[in-house]
Each structure stands twice: as structure tokens, then as C-alpha cells.
Amino acid sequence: MSDDSGPPENPFGNMPFDFSAMANMFGGGGDPWAQAKQIAGSVASGGESEPNVDPGDRIAFEQLARVAELHVSTATGRAVADGTPPQIRPATRHEWALATLDAYRPLLEAMADTMSETLTSSGQDLLPGDADIPGMPGGMFSGDFMAQIMKMLGPMMLSMTAGSMAGQLARTSLGSYDLPIPRPEQSELLVVQANIDAFIEEWSVPTDDVRLWVCLHEYLHHTVLRLPHVAERITELITRYVSAFESNAEAITSQFGGLDPMNQESMGELEGLMNDPEALMGVVQSDAQRAMMPEISAILSAVVGYVDHMMDKIGSSLIGSYSMISEALRRQRVTADPTDRFLERMLGLELDQACYAQGRTFVDGVVERGGDDALARLWESARELPTPNEIVAPGLWLARIDIEELPDPSEEE
């Protein structure tokens, strides 16, 4: 789905680094979360006012959601919710971005806290604590002052990264679970009306087909991600990941060590670094995080593979243009712009083609060897969640949870 009115390739490109804002935060006057919401809303809406969602669209989604809920519950053998299923409600991009920020807030704040701590400790690596730059006021740009500057980078990264990425997601996502991250128990799931309309126009597919596809996709994810042991596992892994950022002294020195506060051109480079997410990522990624990736990948692959399998099982007979819609959306998700991938990477999510293919291969292998009854066991408890070794070898998973493989039809012949 194209969006020529969207942000530039650099997600921070329309938010130049503001030294006055930095000074305000340094003095304790800034609220990173309020700034993140302001940025998210601005990026999501393109700085323009959005029309309210038509009441007719809301009614249409309510009706189709009831159809989707029935089919999801029947096909999975699991209730979408313990009580009344959450309502699927079309929303504006601005509204969706703010709701997503609130849902991800604990993870994003954990990330900001860790970055603040690691960057603060690296400030002294740039200058000795009592060293002053000649010609500057006493204490200005000393090692202690640089440590304070680095400390501010954590909250600033929360504002810039969380805000801009939530806003960018709002411009491309269709629903709440385009990223398979558990959300707190809620009475509604928001879908982005403008993006759904743009997709319908671009691909010339029936409106109700796309709406029903989105409802199925949302409820299938919710059915799995609302399970306490699944939500706890994913949340625990992501929290561990964002809490494992470390300052890289060599990268810190490379990125910031050559800055000269007396040189206007040099300080202009600092603005560039603040507007470059890759530069900031390069100074805080750690070996510990890379070691966690197989665990995160295993659970995410299982979720997306299962949802894809069930979408095909339900949607192929329920939605006339299902194949066209699915192919278009699958192509879109694996060819996403790098800026769309940045928040995923910050949270340790590698939702690339390999992740989806690995998940689908695992689920297909489980069904082939153990049938639908074996697949139904996948979400039974924490014990059934696949390990990194099992996600690439479904036979190992079946053996561990004591499911006997079905006879090979070729052998019976």
C-alpha cells in the first residue's frame, strides 16, 4: 500500500533536533511521554486534521466482527475472550497512534530507562570528569556535563523513537495486531479506517471482504495473545531485551567523541546524530540482546505461523477475494520500508520474511505429522510453547509433548 504523503525515509527527518528542547529537558521541564504523544499524533496525521470515522463504517465493522468471532471460535476451539469479545472499532490514524503508544508504554519506558543508564555511564568516556574545554565557561562540556547530556539521550530517544514510530505505524497498519505484541485487556481493538480504505482503492477488492479479513486477523491474534502464559512469555522476553541495551565505548567515541562544542559545523553533526536512529542504535546494542533473539523468534514465529494457517483455513471459504487480499498484504509486510522496521528492531522483533516462513513451516509440519488435534495443543500451556530448536524441527516439538505422529500414507501403501 503506497502512501506518497507519508514521512520521508528518515523517520526523524521532519523532527530536527531542538537544542532549546534539550535544555528544557535538562532542567527537568520536559515530559518525554507527552512529547512522544505529540510526535506520534503529528506523524500519524501528517500534521493535518483528519475527518471522523463515518458511523456507517463503525456499524459495518460491528456486524462483520460478530461473523468473524463465531468463525474464529469454531475453527480454533478457543473463545476469543473470557466474556464479551472486544469490539473492533475503526479509528483515525491519530487515535490509533496514541492508543498504540499507551499499549506499548511499559516496554518503551523500560527501554528508555535502560538507555538513560547506559548512556550516562558512557559520558565519562568522552572527557575526564574535571576536564574543561578551553574558552568555555567553567564546567561547560566537562566529562561530568557530557555524562548529563548522555543521560538525557534516553528520555529523548523515548520521545523521538516511540513517537515517530507509533506515528509511522499508524500510517501503514490496518489493525491493533499488525505487530504481534500482547495488549492489556481492553474492550475494543482499533483498526485504521484510512489505511483500510486506501488498500481497498489500491487493489480494487470488495470493501466487506477486506473488513472481514481484518476482523479475522484481529480476533485470531487476540485469541492467542490474550492467553496469560503467551502474553507473559512475549512480554517477559521483550522486556528482557529492551533492558539489555549496553553502551559501546568504541561506538560512543566514534559517534560523539569528535564533537567540538566550539565549532558550529561540528555541533551541526550532533543534530544529525540525534536525527539518525541507526547511529543511536549503534551505541547501545549488546551481545546479550543478540543471544536472546532465537527465543524471541521462536515464540513470534509460532504466533504468526498459526495465525496465517488459521486465516487460510477460515478465510479461503468465507471471503471471495481472500487469496488476492492475503497475497497483497503478505507482500506488503515483507517489503516494508526500513523506517517501518525500526520500532520492531528496538523491541527485538525480527518480523521479516524468514520469521513468517519459519512459523508457517512449523505449523504445517505439526499438522502434517500430528493433525489438527496436535496443533490445538500449541497454546495449551507454557510447556507447549516451542523452543528455538523445535521451531525449525516440528518433530522435536511433537516428541517433547508426547504426541504420536500420524502414519505416513506412503508407507501404508
Protein Blocks (a to p, Z undefined) as FASTA:
>chain_A
ZZfkbccfblmlmmccdfklmmmmmnopacfklmmmmmmmmmmnnopacddddfklmmmm
mmmmmmmmmmmmmmnopafbfblcdddddddfklmmmmmmmmmmmmmmmmmmmmmmmmmm
mmmmmpcfkbccehiaehiapaklmmmmmmmmmmmmmmmmmmmmmmmmmmmpmblmlpac
dcdddfbdcddfklmmmmmmmnopafklmmmmmmmmmmmmmmmmmpmklmmmmmmmmmmm
mmmgccdfklmmmmmmmpcfkbmklmmmmmmmmmmmklmmmmmgcfklmmmmmmmmmmmm
mmmmmmmmmmmmmmmmmpmklmmmmmmmmmmmmmccfklmmmmmmnopacbfklmmmmmm
mmmmmmmmnojmlmmmmmmpmmlpccfklmmomklmmmmnopacdddfklmZZ
